Amino acid sequence: MKNNIRLQKTTIESIVFSFASDALRHTLRPLAALLYHRMELPLFLLCAVLLARPCSAAPGQWELTGSLAAARDSHTATLLPNGRVLVAGGFDVFPVFELDGAELYDPATGQWTATGSLRSARDSHSATLLPNGKVLVAGGLGTGSEFLTSAELYDPASGTWASTGSLAFQRSQLTAALLADGRVLVAGGYNGTYPASAEIYDPATGRWTTTGSLHTARGSHTETLLPNGQILVAGGANNGVALASAELYDPASGTWTLTGSLATARAGCTATLLPAGKVLVAGGFDGTNYFASAELYDPASGTWTPTGSLTTARDAHTATLLPDGKVLVAGGYNGAGLVSAELYDPATGIWTPTGNLVVARAAYTTTLLPDGHVLAAGGSTGTAIVSSAELYDAGIVEATQVSGRGSVTGQGDTARFTLRATLSGDRASGSLTFSDPAAGLSISRAKVRTLTFNGNSADFTGTARLADGSRVTYSVSVSDNSSDASTDSFTISLSNGYSAGGTLTSGDIQIQ
């Protein structure tokens, strides 16, 4: 079942399962359900009291939003291109274990609605948004506590799931990362043992192919796509022993190489890619200790350095990169379910407390919504698995303007641009200039027709006239990294087939 150094789903299960073998924990599941059933009424009354609390929406605070139809933890949550959030699968102690239900959260209404059910009930699986807008779910633990190889695709257009190619290896507690070329890498996990194997899913064929194996078999680790296209895997556990090792996957060669090790062996931690390109690992558990420590990985040197410690030790928490570049860590477990939350500032390396969750929760999900709020859904309080959900107000003021100038890589040379676009109500206005001398392309003035904001990014479209007099339509996407202007990005595509862009080589973009 689950790696036995991870948070057990409830205090009841912790008492029953303790750190027993995975095989024994499978056998004891019915007892956990019975104990949970006898506590159902008092737990229901406790939740009713919590849900009756009034909302106090304010920057830095959480407020309850619509509840899931089904209580669940160890599920997945995926932000869809239409701005809704898909929650799928998960675990509940009573009346069932693994769940096949899926639900959609609509930020406009604050409500959840049922969507098509998974073809296979599962928890501790992976979920990845593909470039075509579909969601790939793979592996996990299924009904009857069997480890799964099956995978399926969710189509937001139809609200249905369809089977796709199966994994070569059974695995739960796996990690998945979307590669730069649109394929998906899964690595490690748990299936009664800890596989070192890794495999890649190709959306074009719907098939998985094995790739180079990890140097160290592991589950409950982290997996992060780096700006250079490589994948960083760090920490985790093997046979109840927490790991400090880390390794890099190169998609070009299909091989793994060891990189610097964490200072602290840990599983159940979080890993967050910061705007400047470093990776923040925070918290975790080693089977005995819950950690408050945090470390930064520098891809340039391949080394880890300590940074400020969390104010509260925790594992099975979540970490969310906010539009302003700070990291929100919330909830988790350290012998009890946690409500505390805190913010990491990359500029200072310091954590500061922020508003508490309304409901303690661990093994849950958080999702950054397009308007800058953070949605927390489901999870375990330490005494019950919950259906409640809540929103964190990061205090992000809705953007109305994007502006800037800079240079990026053109088609063979340096391209330069200036931009200014404003949104007033539903009306967009502004202008764009763009020049790529090597391609012989120049836009002296372009009109802005549409403009949308998504946190620290903006997309706008319009019409433009080229230097040769021809007229084209264009699409531009930009991002504003307020903590480091050199990592702002600009991409442009024209209806005549031209495209260029990437991270700025000079200049700055501002979204306000």
N, C-alpha and C positions, 0 to 999 in steps of 0.2 A: 504494500500500500504506500502511503506517503513516507518519505524519508523520516526516520524517527527522531531526528534532531530538530525538525520543524515544529512550529506551533501545532498542537492538536486542535481540532475544530471547536471544541467547547471544553469548559472545565470538567464536565461530566466525562467526556472522552479522555481527558487528561488523566482523571482518576482511574478509569478503566484501562486505558492503553498504556499510561505512563511511558516508559521507554522500552516497552516490550518489543519482541521481534515483530517484523512486518507480518509474518504468517499468523502469529497469535493475535495481532490486532484485527486481522480479517475475521477470525473466529469470534472475537468479542464484540463485533459491531452490533449484533442484535441486543446484547445487554445494554449497550449505550443507548439504543433507541428506547428500550423499556424505561430506563431511568429518566430519560428526557420526557417521555410521555407522562410520568407521574409528576413532573414539575411543570407541565404545560400551562395549567391555570395560573399559578403564581407568576410565571414568566410572562404570560399574556397581560396580566394586570400591571406588571412592571413596565412593559412596553407601552401600554395605554397611557400610563403616567408620563412617560418620556415624550410620546407623540402629542400629548396635550399641551406641551410647553409652547408658549407663543413665539412667533418668529421675531428675530431681532436683526434684520438685514442691515449690515453696515460694513464698510471696508474692514477687512481683517477678521470678519466673523462668519460663522456658519449658520444656516437656517434650513429647516426641513423643507423638502419638496415632496412631490408625489412618491408613494411607496411602490416598490416592485409588487407584482401579483404574487410572486413566490419568494419566500426567504431562501437565501443561498449564500454560500461562500465558495472560495476556490473556483469562481467562474471567470469569464473574460468580459471585457468591455472594449468596444471599438468605435471610434468616432467615424461616422460615415461621411462621404462627400456632401450630402444634403444637410449636414449639421446635426442629425440625430445620432443617438448613441445606441448601439446594439449590445445587449447583454445576453450571453448564451451559456447554457449548461450550469454546472456548479454542483453543490452538495448540500443536502439538508438531512438532519438526523432523523426526523419524523415528519410525515409518515413514510418517506422514501429516502433513498441515499442519493445516488447520482441522478441528475435532472436532465431532461431533454428539452425543456422549455426555453424559449427565447423571447425577449421583449425589447421594445424600442422606446427610448426617452425622447420626448419632443421639448426642447428648451423653450419654445414659444408658449406652450401650455403648462409645462411642469408636470406632465402626466406620462405614464407608461402605457403602452398598448401591446397586446400579444402579437407576435409575428409567427411565421412558420417554425415548427419544432425541428430540432436536430434529428437526423436519421438515427443517431446513436446517442443515448444519454452518456454524459461524460463530465468529469471535473479534472482539475489540474492539467488541462490541455493548453494548447497555444492558439492564438488568434492573430491573424496578420491581414491588414488591409492591402490588397493588391492594387497595382496601378490602374487596372480596369474597373475599379470600384467595388469588386466583389471581396468577400472576406473568407480567408482560408482558415479553417479550424482543423487541428491535427492532434492525434494521440490522446493521451489522458487515461483516466481510470474509468471503466464502464460498469454497467450493472453487473452485480455478482462479483465485483472487485477484480474483474479481469483487466489486464493492461491492453490497450488498444493500439492497433496499427492504422485503423481507418482514418480517413480525412474527408472533409466535405466543404462545399462552397456555398456561401449565402449570397443570393442575388437581391440587392435592395429594390430593384425594379419590380420583381415578382413576389418578394417576401418569402421565398422558398429556398430550401437547401437541396443540393444535389451531390451525390457521391463523386469523389475524384480518386485519383490513384492513391494506394495505401503506402504507408511507410514500410521500409524494409525491416524495421525493428520495432517491437512494442516499446512504448516509452510514455511515462507520465513525468511530471515535474521537468519537462523539457523546456528549452528556450528556443525562440525563433527570431530571426532578424531578416528584414527585407534588404536584399543586396541592391547595389546601385543599378544593376541591369534588370531589376524587376523579379528576379528569382528569390526564393526563400530558403534560408539555411536553418536547419534545426540541429541541435547538438546535445549529447549527453541525456540525462534524465534518470529514471528509475523504472525497472521492470521485474523486480525481484533480485536483480543485481544492478550494477551501475554500468551502463554501456559507455564505452569511449567513442562509439561510432557517431558519425555525422552524415547527414544527407541533404540533398538540395531538391526543391520542388520547382518545376518549370511550368508556369501558367500556360505556355504555348502548347505543351503536350499533355499537361495534367498528370505527369509522372514524376516520381522521385528517383534520384540516382544517388548512390553512395559516393562520398568524397572522403578526403583524408580524415583519419581518426585523431581525436584529441590525444595529447601526450598523457593526460591523466583523466580517467573516467570520473564523472561527477554528476550530481544532481543538485537542485536548489541553488544553482549558480546564477550569474548574471551574463547577459550577452548584449553587446553594444556595437552599433555600426559607427565607425570612426569617419571623420571627414575625408580620409584618404581611401575609403572604400574597404578597408580591412575590418574584421570583426574581432572585438576584444571579449574574451571569456574570462571571468575572474571568480575565485572563491568557490563556494559550494561545499558539498560533503560527499564522502564515500565510505559506506559501511559504518556510519555513525561518527566518522572523524571529519571535522571541519578542515577545509583546505585553504592555504594561502596562495597557491600557485595561480598564475595567469598565463594565457597564451593568445596568440594572434592567428587568425585565419586569413589567408590570401586567396581571394576568389580566382585570381589569374592562374595560380599554380595548384590550387586545391589542397594546399598543405597548411599545417599548423606549426608555428614556432613558439618556443617559450619566450616570455618577456618577464620583466621584473615582477617579483612576488609582492603581494600585500604584506604590510607589516603585521597584520593580525589575521589569522585564519578565521573565516567567517562564512556562514550560510544564512539564507533568509535575509540578506542585505538588499539594498537598492543600488542601482547604478544609473547615473544621469549624465548625459552628454551636455556639457556647458557650452554656451555660445562661443567661448574662446577656443574650444576644441579639446579641453581636458575632460576627464571623466571623474565624477564625484561618486564614491562608494561610501555608504553610511549605514551604521547600525549592524544588526545581525546577531547570530547566536552560534555557540560552538558545542552545544549539548550540555553545558554547565553555566556559562555566562552569557548574559545579554550585554551588547556593546553600545556605548554612546560614541565611540570613536568614529572618525571619518578620515578618508584618504583621497588624494587626487592623483590620477594617472596622467602622465604627460606623454602623448604619442611620440613627440620629438626625441625624447631621451629614453623612453621605455621604462621609466621608473615611477614609483609611488612616493609621495611625500605626505606627511600628516597635515591635516588642516583642523580648524576648530571642531571641538566635540559637540555633539547634540546635547541639549539640556536634559534629555531623558533617554536612557538606554532602551532599545526596542528592536524587535524583529517582526516579520510579517506585516510591516507598515507599507506605505506607498510614498513615492516621491514624484512630484510634478514640477516640470520646468514652466515657470510663469512667463508671460510676455515681457516683463521687465528684466528678465535674466536671473531672477532669484529662484530658489528651489523650495517648494513647500513639502515638508515631510509631516505626515499626520498618522495618528492611530498606531496600531501594532499591539504587541504583547510583550510583557516582561515579567510574567508570573500572574498577570491580570490584564484584562483588556484595557486599552488606553484611549483617552479622549484628547490628550494633549497634541498640539501641533506647533511647528516652528518653521522659521524661514532661514535659509542659508543665503548669505550675500557673497558672491564670488569676489567682489571688490575688496572685502575686508577679511573673508574667511571665517566669519563669525555667525553663529546661530542665535536667533532671538525668538522668544515665544510669540505666538500669535493666538487668535481665538481658538477655543476648544471645540472639538466636534460636539454635536448635540448628543450623539450616541457613541459609546465606545465601540470600536470595530477593528478587527484584524482579519487578514486573509480576504480583503475586500478589494474594490477597484476604485481608482480615481481617473477622471477624464477631463482634460482641459477643453472647455467649450469655446466655440468661435467668439463669444462675447467676453472672454477672459475669466469667466467663473469656472470653478472646479467642481465637478459632480462626483460625490462619493456614494457608492451603492453597495448594499448588502454587507456581508461579512459576519464575523462572530464577535459578540461582546465579551466572551469569556464564560458566559453562562447560557447563551442562546444564539442561534443563528437568526439573523434579522432580515426583514424585507425593506426596512426604511432606507431612505436616501436623503442626502442633504447637499447644499451648495455653499461653496466658499466664495466670498466676495473679495477678490484680490485688490480692489480699489483701482482697477484699471478704467480710466476714463475713455469712453468710446471715441475712437479716432474719427476725425473729419477731414484731415489733410495729410497728404504725402508730398514731400519735396526732396530735392537733392540734386547732386551732380557727381560725376565720377567717371572712371574708366574701367573697362572689363575686357575680356578676351573676345575679339571678333573672329571672323573667318580668315585667319592668317595674320592678323595684326591686332593692335590695340584699337578698340572702339570707345567712343566717348558719348556721354549723354547728359542732358539736363531734363528735369521733370518737375512739374507742379500740377497737382490735381486736388480738387476740393469737392466734398460731398455736402450739399445743402438740402436736407430732406431727402427726396428721392432723385434729386437732380445733380449730375456730375458735370464738372467743368474743369478746364485746365489745358495744359499744352505739354508737348514732348519734342525735344530735338535729339537726333541720333546721327552719328557719323562713323562709318567704318571705311577708312581710305583704302585698305587692301582689297576690299570687296567692291570698291567703287560705288558705295551706297551712302546716301545722305538724305536725312529728313530734316528740313529746315523748320517745319512747324507741323504739329499733329494735333488734332482735336480729340478731347476725351469724351467718350460717350457713356461708358459705364465705369463704376468704381466700387469695389467692395473691400472691406477690411476684415482680417482674421487675426486678432491679437497684434503681433508685431510684424505682420505681413500684409501686403495690399496687392490687389489685382485690378488692372484697368485696361480697357479696350477703346478703340476709336478708329478714325480714318486719317490717312496721311498722304501727302503728295511727295514723291521722290524727286531728286534733282533732274531726272530725265523727263519729268512731267507726268509720269504714270501715277495712278492712284492705287493705294493698297489699304487693307485693313490690318490692324496690328493688335497684339496681345502682349502685355507686360506684367511680370510678377516681380515684386521687390520685397525684401525683408530688412528690418531695421534692428540691428543689434546695438542697443543703447550702451552696452558696456564695452564694446569694441567696434568702432566704425569700420575697421579693416576687414571685418567678417560680414559686413552688409552684403547683400547679393542683389543682382539685377539680371533678368533674362527677358529677351524679346523674341517674338516670332512674327513674321509677316506673311501675308496671304500669297506672296510670290515664292515662298519656300525658304526664304532667308531666316536664320535663327542665330543667336549669339547670346553670350552672357556668362554668369558665374559670380564668384566672389569678387568684390571690388579690389582692383589693384591700387586705386587711389580714390579719394572723395568720401562722401558720406550721404546716407539716406536718413531722413527723419520722418517718422509717422507720429502725428500729434492729434 
